[in-house]
Amino acid sequence: MLGNLILIDGPSLANDQLANKEWTDKKKLIKTWSQQTPLTVEALKCRNWTKKAIKNRTNELAKLAVKTWSA
């Protein structure tokens, strides 16, 4: 799902470093890297990365896409 993807500005092999870590550990690690995109900053506010959170984020990103590309 689109909502489960996060753009990060991290070091080489950042995805490998995040791999199968728990969300709280991933958040801590991502926050140590360079400044992130506004969408990533929003995602990092999420307390738990659950199916419901991902679905909600997917819906919000879809609304943003329609608003952005409908002009």
PQR file of N, CA, C, O and H, with PARSE charges and radii, in Angstrom:
ATOM      1  N   MET A   1       0.830  -1.182   0.000 -0.4000 1.5000
ATOM      2  CA  MET A   1       0.000   0.000   0.000 -0.0000 2.0000
ATOM      3  C   MET A   1       0.876   1.249   0.000  0.5500 1.7000
ATOM      4  O   MET A   1       1.949   1.281   0.602 -0.5500 1.4000
ATOM      5  N   LEU A   2       0.398   2.248  -0.677 -0.4000 1.5000
ATOM      6  CA  LEU A   2       1.127   3.510  -0.762 -0.0000 2.0000
ATOM      7  C   LEU A   2       1.433   4.080   0.628  0.5500 1.7000
ATOM      8  O   LEU A   2       2.517   4.619   0.853 -0.5500 1.4000
ATOM      9  H   LEU A   2      -0.474   2.222  -1.166  0.4000 1.0000
ATOM     10  N   GLY A   3       0.497   3.962   1.540 -0.4000 1.5000
ATOM     11  CA  GLY A   3       0.675   4.507   2.879 -0.0000 2.0000
ATOM     12  C   GLY A   3       1.757   3.835   3.690  0.5500 1.7000
ATOM     13  O   GLY A   3       2.176   4.359   4.722 -0.5500 1.4000
ATOM     14  H   GLY A   3      -0.384   3.524   1.357  0.4000 1.0000
ATOM     15  N   ASN A   4       2.212   2.690   3.241 -0.4000 1.5000
ATOM     16  CA  ASN A   4       3.264   1.958   3.960 -0.0000 2.0000
ATOM     17  C   ASN A   4       4.655   2.358   3.480  0.5500 1.7000
ATOM     18  O   ASN A   4       5.653   1.851   3.990 -0.5500 1.4000
ATOM     19  H   ASN A   4       1.872   2.264   2.403  0.4000 1.0000
ATOM     20  N   LEU A   5       4.730   3.256   2.510 -0.4000 1.5000
ATOM     21  CA  LEU A   5       6.020   3.686   1.976 -0.0000 2.0000
ATOM     22  C   LEU A   5       6.391   5.048   2.533  0.5500 1.7000
ATOM     23  O   LEU A   5       5.543   5.929   2.675 -0.5500 1.4000
ATOM     24  H   LEU A   5       3.918   3.668   2.096  0.4000 1.0000
ATOM     25  N   ILE A   6       7.664   5.207   2.846 -0.4000 1.5000
ATOM     26  CA  ILE A   6       8.150   6.474   3.377 -0.0000 2.0000
ATOM     27  C   ILE A   6       9.430   6.840   2.641  0.5500 1.7000
ATOM     28  O   ILE A   6      10.351   6.033   2.524 -0.5500 1.4000
ATOM     29  H   ILE A   6       8.353   4.491   2.731  0.4000 1.0000
ATOM     30  N   LEU A   7       9.469   8.081   2.144 -0.4000 1.5000
ATOM     31  CA  LEU A   7      10.695   8.592   1.537 -0.0000 2.0000
ATOM     32  C   LEU A   7      11.611   9.052   2.654  0.5500 1.7000
ATOM     33  O   LEU A   7      11.216   9.846   3.508 -0.5500 1.4000
ATOM     34  H   LEU A   7       8.720   8.737   2.239  0.4000 1.0000
ATOM     35  N   ILE A   8      12.827   8.552   2.642 -0.4000 1.5000
ATOM     36  CA  ILE A   8      13.763   8.958   3.682 -0.0000 2.0000
ATOM     37  C   ILE A   8      15.030   9.506   3.056  0.5500 1.7000
ATOM     38  O   ILE A   8      15.434   9.097   1.968 -0.5500 1.4000
ATOM     39  H   ILE A   8      13.148   7.908   1.948  0.4000 1.0000
ATOM     40  N   ASP A   9      15.638  10.423   3.751 -0.4000 1.5000
ATOM     41  CA  ASP A   9      16.933  10.940   3.352 -0.0000 2.0000
ATOM     42  C   ASP A   9      17.933  10.368   4.340  0.5500 1.7000
ATOM     43  O   ASP A   9      18.256  10.986   5.355 -0.5500 1.4000
ATOM     44  H   ASP A   9      15.310  10.755   4.635  0.4000 1.0000
ATOM     45  N   GLY A  10      18.406   9.200   4.029 -0.4000 1.5000
ATOM     46  CA  GLY A  10      19.320   8.509   4.936 -0.0000 2.0000
ATOM     47  C   GLY A  10      20.589   8.097   4.222  0.5500 1.7000
ATOM     48  O   GLY A  10      20.775   8.400   3.044 -0.5500 1.4000
ATOM     49  H   GLY A  10      18.143   8.698   3.205  0.4000 1.0000
ATOM     50  N   PRO A  11      21.446   7.419   4.923 -0.5600 1.5000
ATOM     51  CA  PRO A  11      22.717   6.982   4.347  0.2800 2.0000
ATOM     52  C   PRO A  11      22.503   5.871   3.320  0.5500 1.7000
ATOM     53  O   PRO A  11      21.407   5.327   3.187 -0.5500 1.4000
ATOM     54  N   SER A  12      23.558   5.554   2.612 -0.4000 1.5000
ATOM     55  CA  SER A  12      23.525   4.431   1.692 -0.0000 2.0000
ATOM     56  C   SER A  12      23.087   3.183   2.466  0.5500 1.7000
ATOM     57  O   SER A  12      23.489   2.984   3.612 -0.5500 1.4000
ATOM     58  H   SER A  12      24.448   5.996   2.720  0.4000 1.0000
ATOM     59  N   LEU A  13      22.282   2.369   1.845 -0.4000 1.5000
ATOM     60  CA  LEU A  13      21.754   1.144   2.451 -0.0000 2.0000
ATOM     61  C   LEU A  13      20.830   1.411   3.645  0.5500 1.7000
ATOM     62  O   LEU A  13      20.701   0.573   4.538 -0.5500 1.4000
ATOM     63  H   LEU A  13      21.956   2.531   0.914  0.4000 1.0000
ATOM     64  N   ALA A  14      20.195   2.578   3.650 -0.4000 1.5000
ATOM     65  CA  ALA A  14      19.296   2.940   4.745 -0.0000 2.0000
ATOM     66  C   ALA A  14      18.181   1.910   4.908  0.5500 1.7000
ATOM     67  O   ALA A  14      17.815   1.557   6.029 -0.5500 1.4000
ATOM     68  H   ALA A  14      20.300   3.259   2.925  0.4000 1.0000
ATOM     69  N   ASN A  15      17.649   1.436   3.801 -0.4000 1.5000
ATOM     70  CA  ASN A  15      16.563   0.460   3.879 -0.0000 2.0000
ATOM     71  C   ASN A  15      17.023  -0.809   4.587  0.5500 1.7000
ATOM     72  O   ASN A  15      16.265  -1.409   5.349 -0.5500 1.4000
ATOM     73  H   ASN A  15      17.946   1.723   2.890  0.4000 1.0000
ATOM     74  N   ASP A  16      18.253  -1.212   4.337 -0.4000 1.5000
ATOM     75  CA  ASP A  16      18.792  -2.387   5.014 -0.0000 2.0000
ATOM     76  C   ASP A  16      18.905  -2.149   6.516  0.5500 1.7000
ATOM     77  O   ASP A  16      18.685  -3.061   7.313 -0.5500 1.4000
ATOM     78  H   ASP A  16      18.868  -0.724   3.718  0.4000 1.0000
ATOM     79  N   GLN A  17      19.247  -0.923   6.897 -0.4000 1.5000
ATOM     80  CA  GLN A  17      19.374  -0.602   8.315 -0.0000 2.0000
ATOM     81  C   GLN A  17      18.019  -0.622   9.023  0.5500 1.7000
ATOM     82  O   GLN A  17      17.925  -0.950  10.205 -0.5500 1.4000
ATOM     83  H   GLN A  17      19.426  -0.183   6.250  0.4000 1.0000
ATOM     84  N   LEU A  18      16.972  -0.263   8.274 -0.4000 1.5000
ATOM     85  CA  LEU A  18      15.633  -0.246   8.859 -0.0000 2.0000
ATOM     86  C   LEU A  18      15.018  -1.639   8.885  0.5500 1.7000
ATOM     87  O   LEU A  18      14.343  -2.013   9.845 -0.5500 1.4000
ATOM     88  H   LEU A  18      17.049   0.004   7.313  0.4000 1.0000
ATOM     89  N   ALA A  19      15.254  -2.392   7.837 -0.4000 1.5000
ATOM     90  CA  ALA A  19      14.799  -3.774   7.648 -0.0000 2.0000
ATOM     91  C   ALA A  19      13.600  -4.179   8.497  0.5500 1.7000
ATOM     92  O   ALA A  19      12.496  -3.677   8.285 -0.5500 1.4000
ATOM     93  H   ALA A  19      15.802  -2.088   7.058  0.4000 1.0000
ATOM     94  N   ASN A  20      13.797  -5.056   9.429 -0.4000 1.5000
ATOM     95  CA  ASN A  20      12.700  -5.631  10.210 -0.0000 2.0000
ATOM     96  C   ASN A  20      12.594  -5.061  11.619  0.5500 1.7000
ATOM     97  O   ASN A  20      12.064  -5.715  12.517 -0.5500 1.4000
ATOM     98  H   ASN A  20      14.693  -5.464   9.601  0.4000 1.0000
ATOM     99  N   LYS A  21      13.088  -3.863  11.812 -0.4000 1.5000
ATOM    100  CA  LYS A  21      13.009  -3.238  13.129 -0.0000 2.0000
ATOM    101  C   LYS A  21      11.564  -2.860  13.460  0.5500 1.7000
ATOM    102  O   LYS A  21      10.731  -2.695  12.568 -0.5500 1.4000
ATOM    103  H   LYS A  21      13.519  -3.332  11.082  0.4000 1.0000
ATOM    104  N   GLU A  22      11.291  -2.728  14.728 -0.4000 1.5000
ATOM    105  CA  GLU A  22       9.992  -2.241  15.179 -0.0000 2.0000
ATOM    106  C   GLU A  22       9.856  -0.769  14.801  0.5500 1.7000
ATOM    107  O   GLU A  22      10.862  -0.081  14.630 -0.5500 1.4000
ATOM    108  H   GLU A  22      11.968  -2.862  15.452  0.4000 1.0000
ATOM    109  N   TRP A  23       8.623  -0.279  14.667 -0.4000 1.5000
ATOM    110  CA  TRP A  23       8.368   1.087  14.248 -0.0000 2.0000
ATOM    111  C   TRP A  23       9.065   2.107  15.155  0.5500 1.7000
ATOM    112  O   TRP A  23       9.636   3.081  14.662 -0.5500 1.4000
ATOM    113  H   TRP A  23       7.805  -0.838  14.806  0.4000 1.0000
ATOM    114  N   THR A  24       9.024   1.895  16.453 -0.4000 1.5000
ATOM    115  CA  THR A  24       9.656   2.852  17.367 -0.0000 2.0000
ATOM    116  C   THR A  24      11.158   2.946  17.111  0.5500 1.7000
ATOM    117  O   THR A  24      11.734   4.031  17.187 -0.5500 1.4000
ATOM    118  H   THR A  24       8.561   1.104  16.853  0.4000 1.0000
ATOM    119  N   ASP A  25      11.788   1.825  16.812 -0.4000 1.5000
ATOM    120  CA  ASP A  25      13.225   1.821  16.508 -0.0000 2.0000
ATOM    121  C   ASP A  25      13.508   2.471  15.159  0.5500 1.7000
ATOM    122  O   ASP A  25      14.500   3.182  15.001 -0.5500 1.4000
ATOM    123  H   ASP A  25      11.321   0.943  16.750  0.4000 1.0000
ATOM    124  N   LYS A  26      12.634   2.224  14.193 -0.4000 1.5000
ATOM    125  CA  LYS A  26      12.791   2.845  12.877 -0.0000 2.0000
ATOM    126  C   LYS A  26      12.681   4.363  12.989  0.5500 1.7000
ATOM    127  O   LYS A  26      13.474   5.095  12.397 -0.5500 1.4000
ATOM    128  H   LYS A  26      11.828   1.647  14.322  0.4000 1.0000
ATOM    129  N   LYS A  27      11.691   4.831  13.754 -0.4000 1.5000
ATOM    130  CA  LYS A  27      11.509   6.270  13.923 -0.0000 2.0000
ATOM    131  C   LYS A  27      12.755   6.912  14.514  0.5500 1.7000
ATOM    132  O   LYS A  27      13.224   7.939  14.023 -0.5500 1.4000
ATOM    133  H   LYS A  27      11.047   4.236  14.235  0.4000 1.0000
ATOM    134  N   LYS A  28      13.288   6.307  15.564 -0.4000 1.5000
ATOM    135  CA  LYS A  28      14.487   6.851  16.202 -0.0000 2.0000
ATOM    136  C   LYS A  28      15.640   6.943  15.209  0.5500 1.7000
ATOM    137  O   LYS A  28      16.347   7.950  15.160 -0.5500 1.4000
ATOM    138  H   LYS A  28      12.907   5.473  15.962  0.4000 1.0000
ATOM    139  N   LEU A  29      15.824   5.899  14.425 -0.4000 1.5000
ATOM    140  CA  LEU A  29      16.918   5.871  13.457 -0.0000 2.0000
ATOM    141  C   LEU A  29      16.712   6.908  12.360  0.5500 1.7000
ATOM    142  O   LEU A  29      17.645   7.633  12.015 -0.5500 1.4000
ATOM    143  H   LEU A  29      15.250   5.082  14.465  0.4000 1.0000
ATOM    144  N   ILE A  30      15.514   6.988  11.812 -0.4000 1.5000
ATOM    145  CA  ILE A  30      15.221   7.958  10.750 -0.0000 2.0000
ATOM    146  C   ILE A  30      15.461   9.385  11.245  0.5500 1.7000
ATOM    147  O   ILE A  30      15.988  10.221  10.512 -0.5500 1.4000
ATOM    148  H   ILE A  30      14.756   6.399  12.093  0.4000 1.0000
ATOM    149  N   LYS A  31      15.072   9.655  12.484 -0.4000 1.5000
ATOM    150  CA  LYS A  31      15.239  11.000  13.036 -0.0000 2.0000
ATOM    151  C   LYS A  31      16.704  11.401  13.197  0.5500 1.7000
ATOM    152  O   LYS A  31      17.003  12.589  13.315 -0.5500 1.4000
ATOM    153  H   LYS A  31      14.644   8.975  13.079  0.4000 1.0000
ATOM    154  N   THR A  32      17.619  10.437  13.203 -0.4000 1.5000
ATOM    155  CA  THR A  32      19.044  10.768  13.330 -0.0000 2.0000
ATOM    156  C   THR A  32      19.654  11.165  11.993  0.5500 1.7000
ATOM    157  O   THR A  32      20.769  11.685  11.949 -0.5500 1.4000
ATOM    158  H   THR A  32      17.376   9.472  13.107  0.4000 1.0000
ATOM    159  N   TRP A  33      18.930  10.922  10.901 -0.4000 1.5000
ATOM    160  CA  TRP A  33      19.451  11.225   9.576 -0.0000 2.0000
ATOM    161  C   TRP A  33      19.109  12.653   9.180  0.5500 1.7000
ATOM    162  O   TRP A  33      18.465  13.376   9.939 -0.5500 1.4000
ATOM    163  H   TRP A  33      18.025  10.500  10.937  0.4000 1.0000
ATOM    164  N   SER A  34      19.531  13.048   8.019 -0.4000 1.5000
ATOM    165  CA  SER A  34      19.303  14.407   7.519 -0.0000 2.0000
ATOM    166  C   SER A  34      17.832  14.797   7.602  0.5500 1.7000
ATOM    167  O   SER A  34      16.960  13.970   7.866 -0.5500 1.4000
ATOM    168  H   SER A  34      20.054  12.461   7.402  0.4000 1.0000
ATOM    169  N   GLN A  35      17.588  16.071   7.372 -0.4000 1.5000
ATOM    170  CA  GLN A  35      16.221  16.582   7.388 -0.0000 2.0000
ATOM    171  C   GLN A  35      15.351  15.780   6.426  0.5500 1.7000
ATOM    172  O   GLN A  35      15.771  15.485   5.306 -0.5500 1.4000
ATOM    173  H   GLN A  35      18.296  16.743   7.158  0.4000 1.0000
ATOM    174  N   GLN A  36      14.164  15.433   6.849 -0.4000 1.5000
ATOM    175  CA  GLN A  36      13.274  14.599   6.060 -0.0000 2.0000
ATOM    176  C   GLN A  36      12.225  15.439   5.327  0.5500 1.7000
ATOM    177  O   GLN A  36      12.037  16.617   5.630 -0.5500 1.4000
ATOM    178  H   GLN A  36      13.823  15.673   7.758  0.4000 1.0000
ATOM    179  N   THR A  37      11.550  14.820   4.363 -0.4000 1.5000
ATOM    180  CA  THR A  37      10.481  15.483   3.616 -0.0000 2.0000
ATOM    181  C   THR A  37       9.298  15.739   4.552  0.5500 1.7000
ATOM    182  O   THR A  37       9.164  15.065   5.573 -0.5500 1.4000
ATOM    183  H   THR A  37      11.702  13.862   4.116  0.4000 1.0000
ATOM    184  N   PRO A  38       8.447  16.696   4.219 -0.5600 1.5000
ATOM    185  CA  PRO A  38       7.263  16.953   5.056  0.2800 2.0000
ATOM    186  C   PRO A  38       6.371  15.718   5.234  0.5500 1.7000
ATOM    187  O   PRO A  38       5.807  15.519   6.309 -0.5500 1.4000
ATOM    188  N   LEU A  39       6.242  14.903   4.212 -0.4000 1.5000
ATOM    189  CA  LEU A  39       5.418  13.693   4.331 -0.0000 2.0000
ATOM    190  C   LEU A  39       6.044  12.687   5.288  0.5500 1.7000
ATOM    191  O   LEU A  39       5.337  11.982   6.007 -0.5500 1.4000
ATOM    192  H   LEU A  39       6.700  15.064   3.338  0.4000 1.0000
ATOM    193  N   THR A  40       7.369  12.625   5.292 -0.4000 1.5000
ATOM    194  CA  THR A  40       8.047  11.728   6.223 -0.0000 2.0000
ATOM    195  C   THR A  40       7.912  12.245   7.646  0.5500 1.7000
ATOM    196  O   THR A  40       7.694  11.466   8.574 -0.5500 1.4000
ATOM    197  H   THR A  40       7.943  13.198   4.708  0.4000 1.0000
ATOM    198  N   VAL A  41       8.038  13.541   7.821 -0.4000 1.5000
ATOM    199  CA  VAL A  41       7.866  14.143   9.146 -0.0000 2.0000
ATOM    200  C   VAL A  41       6.478  13.801   9.687  0.5500 1.7000
ATOM    201  O   VAL A  41       6.334  13.466  10.863 -0.5500 1.4000
ATOM    202  H   VAL A  41       8.215  14.174   7.067  0.4000 1.0000
ATOM    203  N   GLU A  42       5.457  13.884   8.832 -0.4000 1.5000
ATOM    204  CA  GLU A  42       4.097  13.528   9.247 -0.0000 2.0000
ATOM    205  C   GLU A  42       4.020  12.058   9.654  0.5500 1.7000
ATOM    206  O   GLU A  42       3.409  11.725  10.669 -0.5500 1.4000
ATOM    207  H   GLU A  42       5.574  14.156   7.877  0.4000 1.0000
ATOM    208  N   ALA A  43       4.633  11.188   8.871 -0.4000 1.5000
ATOM    209  CA  ALA A  43       4.610   9.755   9.178 -0.0000 2.0000
ATOM    210  C   ALA A  43       5.292   9.468  10.512  0.5500 1.7000
ATOM    211  O   ALA A  43       4.853   8.602  11.268 -0.5500 1.4000
ATOM    212  H   ALA A  43       5.130  11.459   8.047  0.4000 1.0000
ATOM    213  N   LEU A  44       6.358  10.196  10.792 -0.4000 1.5000
ATOM    214  CA  LEU A  44       7.087   9.977  12.038 -0.0000 2.0000
ATOM    215  C   LEU A  44       6.278  10.374  13.267  0.5500 1.7000
ATOM    216  O   LEU A  44       6.620   9.985  14.383 -0.5500 1.4000
ATOM    217  H   LEU A  44       6.714  10.900  10.177  0.4000 1.0000
ATOM    218  N   LYS A  45       5.220  11.134  13.076 -0.4000 1.5000
ATOM    219  CA  LYS A  45       4.338  11.502  14.187 -0.0000 2.0000
ATOM    220  C   LYS A  45       3.440  10.343  14.598  0.5500 1.7000
ATOM    221  O   LYS A  45       2.856  10.352  15.682 -0.5500 1.4000
ATOM    222  H   LYS A  45       4.942  11.450  12.168  0.4000 1.0000
ATOM    223  N   CYS A  46       3.336   9.354  13.731 -0.4000 1.5000
ATOM    224  CA  CYS A  46       2.473   8.205  13.989 -0.0000 2.0000
ATOM    225  C   CYS A  46       3.063   7.377  15.139  0.5500 1.7000
ATOM    226  O   CYS A  46       4.213   6.940  15.086 -0.5500 1.4000
ATOM    227  H   CYS A  46       3.811   9.347  12.851  0.4000 1.0000
ATOM    228  N   ARG A  47       2.258   7.179  16.155 -0.4000 1.5000
ATOM    229  CA  ARG A  47       2.734   6.454  17.336 -0.0000 2.0000
ATOM    230  C   ARG A  47       2.955   4.964  17.043  0.5500 1.7000
ATOM    231  O   ARG A  47       3.970   4.386  17.430 -0.5500 1.4000
ATOM    232  H   ARG A  47       1.324   7.533  16.198  0.4000 1.0000
ATOM    233  N   ASN A  48       1.998   4.369  16.362 -0.4000 1.5000
ATOM    234  CA  ASN A  48       2.081   2.943  16.019 -0.0000 2.0000
ATOM    235  C   ASN A  48       1.871   2.770  14.525  0.5500 1.7000
ATOM    236  O   ASN A  48       1.028   3.441  13.930 -0.5500 1.4000
ATOM    237  H   ASN A  48       1.174   4.839  16.048  0.4000 1.0000
ATOM    238  N   TRP A  49       2.624   1.884  13.925 -0.4000 1.5000
ATOM    239  CA  TRP A  49       2.523   1.633  12.494 -0.0000 2.0000
ATOM    240  C   TRP A  49       1.692   0.372  12.300  0.5500 1.7000
ATOM    241  O   TRP A  49       2.213  -0.718  12.061 -0.5500 1.4000
ATOM    242  H   TRP A  49       3.309   1.338  14.408  0.4000 1.0000
ATOM    243  N   THR A  50       0.380   0.562  12.411 -0.4000 1.5000
ATOM    244  CA  THR A  50      -0.572  -0.544  12.322 -0.0000 2.0000
ATOM    245  C   THR A  50      -1.246  -0.543  10.954  0.5500 1.7000
ATOM    246  O   THR A  50      -1.064   0.381  10.162 -0.5500 1.4000
ATOM    247  H   THR A  50      -0.043   1.448  12.605  0.4000 1.0000
ATOM    248  N   LYS A  51      -2.017  -1.576  10.688 -0.4000 1.5000
ATOM    249  CA  LYS A  51      -2.773  -1.626   9.431 -0.0000 2.0000
ATOM    250  C   LYS A  51      -3.713  -0.431   9.321  0.5500 1.7000
ATOM    251  O   LYS A  51      -3.881   0.143   8.245 -0.5500 1.4000
ATOM    252  H   LYS A  51      -2.165  -2.327  11.332  0.4000 1.0000
ATOM    253  N   LYS A  52      -4.317  -0.066  10.438 -0.4000 1.5000
ATOM    254  CA  LYS A  52      -5.226   1.082  10.442 -0.0000 2.0000
ATOM    255  C   LYS A  52      -4.467   2.373  10.138  0.5500 1.7000
ATOM    256  O   LYS A  52      -4.940   3.195   9.353 -0.5500 1.4000
ATOM    257  H   LYS A  52      -4.180  -0.532  11.312  0.4000 1.0000
ATOM    258  N   ALA A  53      -3.309   2.559  10.746 -0.4000 1.5000
ATOM    259  CA  ALA A  53      -2.500   3.758  10.505 -0.0000 2.0000
ATOM    260  C   ALA A  53      -2.064   3.830   9.047  0.5500 1.7000
ATOM    261  O   ALA A  53      -2.079   4.902   8.442 -0.5500 1.4000
ATOM    262  H   ALA A  53      -2.925   1.891  11.384  0.4000 1.0000
ATOM    263  N   ILE A  54      -1.679   2.697   8.488 -0.4000 1.5000
ATOM    264  CA  ILE A  54      -1.246   2.646   7.086 -0.0000 2.0000
ATOM    265  C   ILE A  54      -2.419   2.957   6.163  0.5500 1.7000
ATOM    266  O   ILE A  54      -2.264   3.685   5.182 -0.5500 1.4000
ATOM    267  H   ILE A  54      -1.667   1.826   8.979  0.4000 1.0000
ATOM    268  N   LYS A  55      -3.593   2.404   6.475 -0.4000 1.5000
ATOM    269  CA  LYS A  55      -4.784   2.676   5.656 -0.0000 2.0000
ATOM    270  C   LYS A  55      -5.136   4.164   5.714  0.5500 1.7000
ATOM    271  O   LYS A  55      -5.433   4.774   4.687 -0.5500 1.4000
ATOM    272  H   LYS A  55      -3.719   1.812   7.272  0.4000 1.0000
ATOM    273  N   ASN A  56      -5.101   4.741   6.908 -0.4000 1.5000
ATOM    274  CA  ASN A  56      -5.396   6.167   7.048 -0.0000 2.0000
ATOM    275  C   ASN A  56      -4.393   7.010   6.264  0.5500 1.7000
ATOM    276  O   ASN A  56      -4.771   7.973   5.598 -0.5500 1.4000
ATOM    277  H   ASN A  56      -4.860   4.246   7.742  0.4000 1.0000
ATOM    278  N   ARG A  57      -3.119   6.644   6.346 -0.4000 1.5000
ATOM    279  CA  ARG A  57      -2.090   7.386   5.623 -0.0000 2.0000
ATOM    280  C   ARG A  57      -2.288   7.243   4.110  0.5500 1.7000
ATOM    281  O   ARG A  57      -2.103   8.206   3.365 -0.5500 1.4000
ATOM    282  H   ARG A  57      -2.812   5.862   6.887  0.4000 1.0000
ATOM    283  N   THR A  58      -2.657   6.063   3.666 -0.4000 1.5000
ATOM    284  CA  THR A  58      -2.934   5.838   2.248 -0.0000 2.0000
ATOM    285  C   THR A  58      -4.060   6.756   1.780  0.5500 1.7000
ATOM    286  O   THR A  58      -3.963   7.369   0.716 -0.5500 1.4000
ATOM    287  H   THR A  58      -2.807   5.281   4.270  0.4000 1.0000
ATOM    288  N   ASN A  59      -5.125   6.851   2.571 -0.4000 1.5000
ATOM    289  CA  ASN A  59      -6.255   7.716   2.220 -0.0000 2.0000
ATOM    290  C   ASN A  59      -5.832   9.179   2.164  0.5500 1.7000
ATOM    291  O   ASN A  59      -6.223   9.905   1.250 -0.5500 1.4000
ATOM    292  H   ASN A  59      -5.204   6.354   3.435  0.4000 1.0000
ATOM    293  N   GLU A  60      -5.037   9.613   3.136 -0.4000 1.5000
ATOM    294  CA  GLU A  60      -4.573  11.008   3.152 -0.0000 2.0000
ATOM    295  C   GLU A  60      -3.657  11.303   1.965  0.5500 1.7000
ATOM    296  O   GLU A  60      -3.750  12.372   1.362 -0.5500 1.4000
ATOM    297  H   GLU A  60      -4.720   9.023   3.879  0.4000 1.0000
ATOM    298  N   LEU A  61      -2.781  10.373   1.630 -0.4000 1.5000
ATOM    299  CA  LEU A  61      -1.893  10.568   0.479 -0.0000 2.0000
ATOM    300  C   LEU A  61      -2.687  10.600  -0.826  0.5500 1.7000
ATOM    301  O   LEU A  61      -2.349  11.351  -1.741 -0.5500 1.4000
ATOM    302  H   LEU A  61      -2.705   9.505   2.120  0.4000 1.0000
ATOM    303  N   ALA A  62      -3.734   9.791  -0.912 -0.4000 1.5000
ATOM    304  CA  ALA A  62      -4.577   9.790  -2.112 -0.0000 2.0000
ATOM    305  C   ALA A  62      -5.272  11.140  -2.271  0.5500 1.7000
ATOM    306  O   ALA A  62      -5.334  11.683  -3.374 -0.5500 1.4000
ATOM    307  H   ALA A  62      -4.008   9.181  -0.168  0.4000 1.0000
ATOM    308  N   LYS A  63      -5.794  11.682  -1.169 -0.4000 1.5000
ATOM    309  CA  LYS A  63      -6.436  13.002  -1.220 -0.0000 2.0000
ATOM    310  C   LYS A  63      -5.427  14.071  -1.657  0.5500 1.7000
ATOM    311  O   LYS A  63      -5.736  14.947  -2.464 -0.5500 1.4000
ATOM    312  H   LYS A  63      -5.744  11.241  -0.273  0.4000 1.0000
ATOM    313  N   LEU A  64      -4.225  13.977  -1.107 -0.4000 1.5000
ATOM    314  CA  LEU A  64      -3.182  14.939  -1.456 -0.0000 2.0000
ATOM    315  C   LEU A  64      -2.810  14.824  -2.935  0.5500 1.7000
ATOM    316  O   LEU A  64      -2.581  15.836  -3.598 -0.5500 1.4000
ATOM    317  H   LEU A  64      -3.974  13.265  -0.450  0.4000 1.0000
ATOM    318  N   ALA A  65      -2.750  13.611  -3.445 -0.4000 1.5000
ATOM    319  CA  ALA A  65      -2.415  13.402  -4.867 -0.0000 2.0000
ATOM    320  C   ALA A  65      -3.475  14.019  -5.763  0.5500 1.7000
ATOM    321  O   ALA A  65      -3.146  14.705  -6.731 -0.5500 1.4000
ATOM    322  H   ALA A  65      -2.936  12.789  -2.906  0.4000 1.0000
ATOM    323  N   VAL A  66      -4.738  13.784  -5.452 -0.4000 1.5000
ATOM    324  CA  VAL A  66      -5.822  14.355  -6.260 -0.0000 2.0000
ATOM    325  C   VAL A  66      -5.761  15.880  -6.226  0.5500 1.7000
ATOM    326  O   VAL A  66      -5.896  16.533  -7.261 -0.5500 1.4000
ATOM    327  H   VAL A  66      -5.005  13.227  -4.666  0.4000 1.0000
ATOM    328  N   LYS A  67      -5.560  16.436  -5.061 -0.4000 1.5000
ATOM    329  CA  LYS A  67      -5.475  17.893  -4.916 -0.0000 2.0000
ATOM    330  C   LYS A  67      -4.275  18.441  -5.687  0.5500 1.7000
ATOM    331  O   LYS A  67      -4.380  19.475  -6.347 -0.5500 1.4000
ATOM    332  H   LYS A  67      -5.450  15.906  -4.220  0.4000 1.0000
ATOM    333  N   THR A  68      -3.154  17.761  -5.605 -0.4000 1.5000
ATOM    334  CA  THR A  68      -1.921  18.223  -6.240 -0.0000 2.0000
ATOM    335  C   THR A  68      -2.009  18.164  -7.773  0.5500 1.7000
ATOM    336  O   THR A  68      -1.605  19.101  -8.461 -0.5500 1.4000
ATOM    337  H   THR A  68      -3.069  16.921  -5.069  0.4000 1.0000
ATOM    338  N   TRP A  69      -2.536  17.060  -8.291 -0.4000 1.5000
ATOM    339  CA  TRP A  69      -2.511  16.867  -9.740 -0.0000 2.0000
ATOM    340  C   TRP A  69      -3.820  17.230 -10.449  0.5500 1.7000
ATOM    341  O   TRP A  69      -3.940  17.015 -11.655 -0.5500 1.4000
ATOM    342  H   TRP A  69      -2.863  16.298  -7.731  0.4000 1.0000
ATOM    343  N   SER A  70      -4.789  17.769  -9.730 -0.4000 1.5000
ATOM    344  CA  SER A  70      -6.041  18.124 -10.393 -0.0000 2.0000
ATOM    345  C   SER A  70      -5.998  19.560 -10.928  0.5500 1.7000
ATOM    346  O   SER A  70      -6.894  19.984 -11.658 -0.5500 1.4000
ATOM    347  H   SER A  70      -4.691  17.944  -8.751  0.4000 1.0000
ATOM    348  N   ALA A  71      -4.983  20.280 -10.571 -0.4000 1.5000
ATOM    349  CA  ALA A  71      -4.887  21.696 -10.995 -0.0000 2.0000
ATOM    350  C   ALA A  71      -4.454  21.817 -12.443  0.5500 1.7000
ATOM    351  O   ALA A  71      -4.324  22.928 -12.958 -0.5500 1.4000
ATOM    352  H   ALA A  71      -4.255  19.936  -9.977  0.4000 1.0000
TER
END
